[in-house]
Amino acid sequence: MNRVLYFIKNFGIFHDTPLSQIRSIRLLTYISFTAVFTALFYSILFLFLGETVPAVLDLMLVILFIPSMVLIRFKKHHLAKYLLIINANVAILLVIVVYGQQYRNELFYIVSSVLGIILFREKKHGLISFILAISFFLFTKIYLRNVQAIHPTEESLTYPLAVIGLISICIIVCLLILYIKNETLDYEGKIISALNNLDEKKNYILDSLNYAASIQMAVFGSKSQILKHFKEGFILFKPKDIVSGDFYWFGSVEDEKIIVSADCTGHGVPAALMTIMGNDLLNEIVLQDKIIHPDKILEELDRKIINGLSNENGVERQDGMDMSIVTINAKKQRLYFAGAKNPLYIIYKNEIDTIKGSFFPIGSNQYNTKKQFDLHEIRYKKETNEETGKVELKPIPFSVFDLEDIEKKLGKRPSIKEVK
């Protein structure tokens, strides 16, 4: 019995059947088998009572419902649903035409009218099924007014068969409701189980991400330790996710203080892994190799990231980061800046001056030209703000008094074009 029920339950289910359609297909199969077994039951009943014509008719109804089962087997589920609904109404009509209305067979239209609502997700198909059943019912009423039954039943059998018909309708409706209820409870259990597993996995993932975030912050370094190197300063760090795809870096080499702000490709865990890679490479480039000029740091970092993300077959990933690097020399009162798609903002007396970074990002080998990261030099001096009384750093624009420094760098007296 279990094998038979399992066969019926999975009659139209295959390994490639989408999960979203399994419940609907099982319901279609269940109703098709119920229709076949109901017709077969009546055929055997009438044969037992010695009624040959009704037995043959119900056997024909068995054959009428078989095409729907064939379509189910060949994955034509939509067509099988409509054919089942149409054949169910045709079967009721044929029974009424043959026997008349002594058995109250028109009550079966109650079942056929809701088949579309049960089988189809779309409301329009359910409405079509309902209208179809009503149309058959009205046609039946009009037909019986003008035409007598083809095979009237003896009065001695009318009452017991009518009772059997009514009981069979109730049984079919109860079995259908019971099946739907069991399926609903089964799916409800699966959904609750899935939600519990989801909560468990969510908590596990959140715990892992929170722990990873604490490791990431430890790698970046303490904000308070970094800000000790400055009289006034702040670090604004607000990750979009628990772990961040942005990072900051600070290093000090002799009189130079190097500050880095970077935004890595992507979000979440992949970007967070890039931040660790960028942090380690900056430690190597600045603190070990003593490269302190922002443009040179960007060039070396770009080379290392491209090489590091190349696989064994030489195929390079297009991951990287946008970055701003500032080097501050307090003794010389000079600031050097280079950016990879990221700018530098200079705020002085409520005015903002923007120095744009280079067009190229760090990493990504999709550019068919040599990357160039421009170096910008900003001089500044200390002066007291008359309004607040605080000492501020005033940026000094380039002037002709810088020609001496330019001449030393070029090794010759610069032309007007070179000065510009």
Number of C-alpha atoms within 10 A of each C-alpha: 6 7 8 8 11 10 12 16 18 14 17 22 21 11 6 6 12 10 10 8 11 15 18 17 24 20 18 27 25 20 21 24 19 16 22 19 14 17 23 18 17 22 24 17 16 18 15 11 12 11 14 12 14 22 22 16 19 24 18 15 25 22 13 19 25 16 16 24 25 14 17 23 16 11 16 14 21 14 12 24 25 19 17 24 25 17 19 23 23 16 22 21 21 15 21 23 19 17 19 23 20 17 21 15 18 20 16 23 20 15 20 22 24 16 23 25 18 14 22 18 11 10 11 12 16 19 16 15 24 21 13 18 27 17 12 19 21 10 12 19 13 11 16 14 8 7 10 14 16 12 14 14 17 8 9 8 12 16 13 12 17 16 13 14 18 17 12 16 18 15 12 18 15 12 15 18 12 12 15 15 12 12 15 13 12 11 13 12 12 12 12 11 12 12 13 12 12 12 12 12 12 13 12 12 12 13 12 12 17 14 14 17 19 14 14 19 16 10 15 18 14 10 15 10 9 18 14 10 12 9 6 7 9 10 10 7 11 10 14 11 13 17 25 26 24 24 24 22 19 23 17 17 14 8 12 19 18 22 18 18 16 23 21 24 20 16 18 17 17 15 22 24 17 24 28 17 14 24 20 13 19 22 15 14 18 21 14 11 10 14 16 21 18 24 24 18 20 26 16 16 20 24 15 16 22 18 15 13 17 13 10 7 6 9 9 17 17 14 19 26 25 22 24 24 28 24 24 19 15 13 8 12 14 17 19 19 25 28 30 26 18 22 18 17 12 14 13 12 8 6 8 10 10 10 15 18 23 21 14 19 23 29 26 18 20 9 9 6 7 8 17 14 23 17 17 17 14 15 17 17 14 12 12 12 13 8 6 8 9 11 12 15 16 17 17 11 10 13 8 8 8 11 14 12 10 16 14 11 11 10 9 10 14 16 9 7 6 9 14 7
